Amino acid sequence: MTEVRARSLTVALDGREVLSGVDLDAPAGGWLAVIGPNGAGKSTLLRALAGLLPVEGRVLIDGEDAGALPPRRRARLVAYAPQTPALPPDMSVFDYALLGRTPYISYFGRESRHDREVTAGVLDRLDLTPLAARPLARLSGGERQRVVLARALAQQAPVLLLDEPTTALDLGHQQQVLELVDRLRRADGLTVIATLHDLNLAAQYADAMMLLSGGRAAASGAPAEVLTEHLISGHFGAEVKVEPGPDGSPQVHLVRGAR
């Protein structure tokens, strides 16, 4: 199992500071949900952890400075599923998911039988096998979202970064995807860091939370410590009631007519 830590993480884009001095702790085998209002810097944080942006501060993967790792070594440790990836329209679902095996293929080599078996297994788990030969341009939004996750899972990295993995998914596929990620986390010891807009889903699946607001870490801890009426009102501008759900996790309810 692999832990992820960030210290004083700062990111500037186009001359504007998007993240400022963020500290993050994602314990090995845990699920950290990153929540916050629009524009808080959630997607930027994941891209920084994935090594896709220049940063100030440090990202540590099992104590190693991630910035000093060779790209292929880092790709074997961290898989990233972006919210809005570039999808080659004529590429098939299978071939796109197979790209997740790139860190294991030599520069002038071809994928092995094992690589194809891993990819086929991931597609099956995500109910994508019937779409394996379909071009990416002919997928619905929800299908594209699952294909992006399939590529990340095919990478078989111990750290999984998910940017809004349930966007465009219907209720059944939201549950299917989150349950699959949770099963893999528990069975394989994955460390999951996911941004989620749905606070109730975040509370149900994550064992730790970070609230980003204005590019800074406003709160972190167990879901019950972060999902408070005071913090949600102050950072989301919403009047809510927070009550224990059937499984004991905090559940957030909008207060109708509050404004």
NUVEXVO-413985 format. One record per atom (N, C-alpha, C, O): residue in one letter; y, x, z. Coordinates in steps of 0.1 Angstrom, whole numbers, plus 5000, padded with zeros to 4 digits. Each point is the difference from the previous one (the first is absolute). Last residue first. Layout:
BEGIN
aYXZ
...
***
This chain:
BEGIN
r530846655015
r501350044994
r500649894992
r501150014994
a494849935029
a500750095009
a501450044995
a500850035008
g495449684974
g501349955003
g500850085009
g501049965006
r493950154995
r500649914990
r501449955005
r500149965012
v497150495000
v500549885007
v500849924990
v501150044996
l494650314995
l501449974998
l500449885008
l499249905001
h496750435012
h500349874994
h501549984999
h500850025009
v495050375001
v501449984998
v500249874993
v499449974990
q496650285042
q500349934988
q501449955000
q500549955010
p496050445016
p501249925000
p500249944986
p499850064990
s495250035029
s501150084994
s501349915000
s499949884999
g495849965017
g500750075009
g501250084995
g500850055007
d496149644970
d499350135003
d500850085010
d499650125003
p502149464983
p498749975005
p499250135003
p499150005009
g506250054994
g499149934991
g498649985006
g499750045011
p505350025015
p498750064997
p499249914990
p500049885002
e505450134995
e498949955009
e498750064997
e499850054989
v505949935000
v498850094999
v499149955011
v500350005012
k504149814957
k499349985013
k498750094998
k499349984990
v505950044985
v498649995000
v499549975014
v500650025010
e503950074954
e499749935013
e498549975000
e499549924992
a503150484979
a499349875000
a499849965014
a499750085009
g502150354972
g500949894999
g499449875000
g500549904994
f497650565009
f499849924989
f501049884998
f500149944990
h500150385046
h499950084988
h499749924988
h500250054989
g500549765056
g501050104998
g499950074987
g501150044994
s495749635019
s501449944998
s501050104997
s500849994991
i494950165020
i500049934987
i501349944997
i500550014989
l498950205053
l500050104989
l500149934986
l500750044991
h498949685048
h501350085000
h500150094988
h501050014994
e495049745014
e501049924995
e501450074999
e500849984991
t494750315005
t500649925010
t501249914994
t500550044989
l495750324996
l500349864995
l500549925012
l499349915005
v499450535004
v501050014989
v500449864995
v501249984997
e495550105037
e501350075005
e501150004989
e501150015003
a494549804989
a500749925010
a501250065005
a500949935005
p496350324965
p500649884994
p500849925010
p501149954996
a498450565017
a499049894997
a500849884994
a501249985002
g501650444991
g499149975011
g499049904995
g499849984988
s505650185000
s498650024996
s499249985013
s500450015011
a505149944965
a499049975011
a498650044995
a499750004988
a504350104987
a500649925010
a499149975012
a500449985011
a500250404948
a499049935008
a500649935012
a500450065009
r502350034943
r499650065013
r498949925007
r499849884997
g502650004962
g499550144998
g499650075012
g499750125000
g501849424999
g501150094996
g499650144999
g500750095002
s495749675020
s501249924997
s501150104997
s500350095008
l493949855004
l501150084993
l501249914998
l499949884996
l495550125037
l501149924994
l501050094995
l500750085008
m493849975003
m501350065000
m501049914994
m499749954989
m495050015036
m501149964991
m501250095001
m500250065011
a493949875000
a501350065003
a501049964990
a499749974988
d495949885008
d500050035015
d501250075005
d500250025012
a498749624944
a500450135005
a499850015015
a500149905007
y498949694969
y499150114995
y500450145006
y499250085001
q503149495010
q498649975001
q499150134997
q499050015005
a505849994992
a499649995013
a498549985002
a499450055009
a502649954948
a500150135006
a499550005014
a499350095004
l501049504974
l498950084995
l500050145006
l499050055004
n504649685007
n498849955006
n498850074995
n499150035008
l505250064973
l499850065014
l498849955007
l499450075008
d501950014940
d499549895008
d499750065014
d499050075002
h502550234964
h501049905003
h499649895010
h500849955008
l497450584986
l499649864999
l501249915003
l500750025011
t497250524980
t501249925002
t499649864997
t499249974991
a497550455027
a500349894990
a501449945004
a500349965011
i495750455000
i501549975002
i500449904989
i500050044989
v495050165034
v500849924991
v501449995004
v500349975012
t494950344992
t501349985007
t500949924990
t500350054989
l494049985015
l501350024993
l501249985009
l499949925010
g495050084997
g501050075008
g501350024993
g500750105002
d495149654985
d500250144994
d501150085008
d500250114997
a498549435015
a498750064996
a500250154997
a499250085003
r504649655008
r499150015012
r498750074996
r499550085008
r503749844958
r500750085011
r499050025012
r499950115005
l498849614959
l500050144997
l500650095010
l499550115003
r500849435004
r498650045001
r499950154996
r499250075007
d505049734988
d499750025014
d498550045002
d499750085009
v501949834947
v500650125005
v499750025015
v499750125004
l498849494977
l499350114994
l500650135005
l499250095004
e502849515008
e498750015007
e499350124995
e499350085007
l504749814972
l500350055013
l498750025008
l499850105008
v499949714949
v500550144999
v500250055014
v499550125003
q499249434993
q499050084995
q500450155000
q499250095004
q504049585008
q499050025011
q498950094995
q499650095007
q503649794961
q500650075011
q499050045011
q499950115005
h498749614960
h500050144997
h500850095010
h499650115002
g500449425004
g498650055001
g499950144997
g499350085006
l504949704989
l499650015014
l498650065002
l499750085008
d503050074948
d499849875007
d499450025014
d499550115003
l503650274972
l498649955002
l500049865007
l500949975008
a503050324982
a499549934988
a498549955002
a499549954990
t501850415045
t501049944990
t499349944988
t499150074994
t499050195044
t499749864998
t501049934991
t499949884998
p500350595017
p498749984992
p499749854998
p499149984991
e505050345023
e499949864998
e498749964992
e500149954989
d499950535016
d501449944999
d499949854996
d499749974989
l497050445034
l500049884992
l501449935001
l500549975011
l496250514999
l501449955001
l500149874990
l499850024988
l496150305038
l500349904990
l501449945003
l500349945010
v496150505002
v501349935003
v500449914989
v500050044988
p496050225009
p500049955014
p501249935005
p500049935010
a498050084938
a500850095009
a499949945014
a499949885002
q498249974953
q499250045011
q500750105009
q499450095006
q501649684950
q500450145003
q499250055012
q499850125002
a500049434982
a499150084993
a500350155003
a499150094998
l503849575019
l498750015007
l499050094993
l499250065007
a505049864972
a500250075012
a498650025008
a499850105006
r500249644954
r500350144997
r500150085013
r499450115001
a500349435004
a498750064996
a500250144997
a499250095004
l504749665005
l499250035012
l498750064997
l499550105007
v503049754957
v500750115006
v499350045013
v499850125002
v498649504977
v499650124992
v500750125006
v499450115001
r501749475017
r498750045004
r499550134993
r499350085005
q504849724982
q500150055014
q498750055005
q499950115007
r500349674952
r500650144999
r500050065014
r499750125001
e499049434996
e499050094995
e500450144999
e499350105003
g503849575009
g499150025011
g498950094995
g499550095008
g503649784960
g500750085010
g499050045011
g500050115005
s497749794949
s501049935008
s500650095010
s499450115002
l498550084951
l499749965014
l501149925006
l501250014996
r498350224960
r499549875000
r499649955014
r499349905002
a502350554986
a501049904996
a499649865001
a500949915000
l496150465009
l500949975011
l501149904996
l500449925009
p494750074966
p501350095000
p500949955012
p500049885003
r494650065000
r501249934995
r501250105000
r500150075010
a495149995005
a500450044986
a501349954995
a500450034989
a497949875056
a499950144998
a500550054986
a500650104999
l498949455026
l501250044993
l500050154996
l501050054994
p495549735032
p500149924988
p501250044991
p500149974988
t499350245055
t499050044990
t500149924988
t499950064989
l502749915054
l500650044987
l499050034989
l500450034989
d499749865062
d499749894991
d500750024986
d500549914994
l499150415044
l501349934998
l499949884990
l501049954996
r495350345014
r500549965014
r501349914998
r500249925009
d497950284952
d499249895005
d500549955013
d500049885003
l502150504979
l500349884992
l499249885005
l500549895001
v498550535018
v501349955005
v500449874992
v500449905006
g495750324980
g499849945013
g501349955006
g499949895006
a500250354953
a499349874998
a499849935014
a500249885001
t501550565000
t501049904994
t499449874999
t500649905003
v496550445011
v501049975010
v501049904995
v500349905007
e496750264962
e499349915010
e500949975011
e500149885004
r501450434964
r499949874994
r499349905009
r500449885001
d499850575012
d501449954999
d500049854995
d500749925005
h495250324995
h500449965014
h501449945000
h500249905006
r498250294954
r499349875003
r500449955014
r500249885001
s503450444979
s498550015002
s499549865001
s500749905001
e503950294973
e499549935012
e498550015000
e499350004989
r503150394986
r500049864999
r499449945012
r499450075009
g503550424981
g498749935000
g500149854998
g501149954997
f502350425007
f499549994987
f498749924999
f499250014990
y503050065052
y501149994991
y499649974985
y500649924993
s496149935048
s500750134996
s501049974989
s499949904992
i498849735045
i499650044986
i500850134997
i501250015002
y499549735038
y498750055001
y499450064986
y498950054999
p505449715009
p500050125008
p498750075001
p499950125005
t500649474969
t500650124994
t500050125010
t499750114995
r498949405010
r499050115001
r500650144995
r499350105001
g503049474996
g499950045014
g499150115002
g500150075011
l500349724947
l501050105002
l500050055015
l500550115003
l496949524981
l499350134999
l501050115002
l499650115004
a501949444992
a499450035013
a499450145001
a500050065010
y501549804948
y501250025009
y499550035015
y500450095006
d496449804960
d500650134998
d501250035009
d500250115005
f497749464997
f499150105004
f500650144999
f500050085009
v502449554974
v500050005014
v499150115006
v500450075009
s501750024943
s499249905006
s500050015015
s500450105006
m503750024958
m498950065008
m499149895006
m500649905005
d503550044969
d498849994993
d498850065007
d498950004995
p505749985024
p499549874996
p498749994993
p499349905001
p502650435039
p499850014985
p499449874994
p498949975004
l504050075042
l498649974995
l500050014985
l500649924993
a502550235054
a500050004985
a498649984995
a499150095003
p502449715046
p499650124993
p500349994985
p500149894995
t501349885052
t500349974986
t499750134992
t500950074996
q498049925050
q500249864998
q500249974985
q499549894996
p497550535021
p501449965000
p500049854997
p499149944995
a497250405027
a500149884991
a501449955000
a500349935010
y496950565004
y501249915001
y499949894990
y499850034988
a497250385042
a500149914988
a501149915002
a500349955011
v498050565010
v500949885001
v500049924987
v500250064989
l497050345019
l500349955013
l500749875001
l499849925009
r499250324951
r498749975006
r500149955014
r499149945006
a504750204970
a499549884993
a498649975006
a499649884999
r502550525014
r500749895006
r499449874995
r499949905007
r498550494974
r499549995014
r500749885007
r499349925007
r502150194950
r498649944999
r499549995014
r499349905003
p505050304993
p500049864996
p498649945000
p499849895004
p501350515030
p499949994985
p499949854996
p499449935008
l503150195038
l498749984995
l500050004984
l500949954995
a502950085037
a499450134996
a498649984994
a499550104995
g503149535023
g500850064990
g499450134994
g500450044989
a497749735049
a499649944987
a500850064989
a499550014988
d499050205059
d501349974993
d499649954986
d499650084992
e496949885050
e500450084989
e501349954993
e500249884999
g497449895037
g500750125005
g500550104989
g500750095003
d497249494987
d499150075009
d500550135004
d499450105001
i503849744970
i498849934998
i498950085007
i499650114996
l506149845003
l498950075005
l498749914998
l500049895004
v505550184980
v498949915000
v498850085003
v499750104993
r505949985016
r498650044998
r499149884999
r500249915008
g505450214981
g499149975011
g498650044996
g499850074990
e503549784972
e500350095011
e499149965012
e499749885001
v499350044944
v500349965013
v500550115009
v499850124997
p498849684949
p500450115008
p500549955013
p500749905001
l495549834972
l501550025001
l500350135008
l499250045009
l496349804983
l500749964987
l501550025000
l500649984990
g495650055045
g500450134994
g500749984986
g500150094992
a498149595043
a499150034989
a500450134992
a499350044992
l503449785043
l498750045006
l499150044990
l499150095002
a504949734983
a500350135007
a498750055006
a499750124999
r500349454983
r500150104989
r500250145006
r499550104994
l500549545036
l498750024995
l500050114989
l499150094999
l505049785018
l499250075010
l498650034995
l499650115002
t503349624972
t500450155000
t499250085010
t499650114997
s499949425003
s499350064988
s500450154999
s499150084996
k503149685039
k498550005002
k499350074988
k499150095002
g505849825009
g499550134997
g498450015001
g499550115001
a503949515003
a499950085013
a499550144997
a500250095008
g500549504962
g500950125000
g500050095012
g500850095001
n497549425007
n500150064986
n501050115001
n501149995007
p496649935039
p500749914991
p500150084986
p499750114999
g496250005034
g501450015000
g500749914990
g499349964990
i495650315028
i500749884997
i501550025000
i500550115005
v494350144994
v501550035000
v500749874995
v499749954989
a495350185035
a500749914991
a501550045002
a500550015011
l494650254999
l501449995003
l500749914990
l499950034988
w494850095030
w500849934990
w501449985005
w500249935010
g495550465001
g500849885004
g500749934988
g500050064989
g497350365014
g499249885000
g500749885003
g499449895002
a503050545013
a498850004991
a499249885002
a499749965011
p505650015000
p498850065005
p498849994990
p499949914992
a505450115001
a498949914996
a498850075005
a499550094993
d506149955014
d498750045005
d499049904996
d500049885004
l505550294986
l498949914998
l498750065005
l499850124998
d506149924999
d498850065005
d498949894999
d500249885002
v504950224972
v498949915004
v498850085006
v499550104994
g505449994988
g499450055012
g498849925005
g499949975012
s502549824949
s500750105008
s499250025013
s500049925009
l499949864936
l499350025013
l500850105008
l500450104994
v501749794967
v499249885001
v499150005013
v499849895006
e505050344973
e498950025009
e499349875002
e500549905005
r502250284951
r500049905011
r498850025009
r498950014995
g502050224962
g501150035009
g500149915012
g500950025008
d495649944960
d501349984993
d501150025009
d501049935000
l495150075029
l499849964986
l501449974994
l500849925005
a496750335042
a501249964993
a499749974985
a499450094994
v497949965058
v499950004985
v501349954995
v500649895004
t496650305043
t501349964995
t499850014984
t499650104995
l497549955055
l499949984986
l501349934995
l500449895004
s497750305041
s501450014995
s500049984984
s500850074994
r494549955019
r501050045010
r501350024993
r500250084991
a494449695004
a501350044993
a501050035011
a500149935010
r494150014983
r501250005008
r501250044992
r499950084991
v494549755008
v501250034992
v501250005010
v500149905007
e494050174994
e501349945005
e501150054992
e500050104993
t494449834999
t501250084998
t501249935005
t500349884997
m493850155006
m501249925000
m501250095000
m500050115005
***
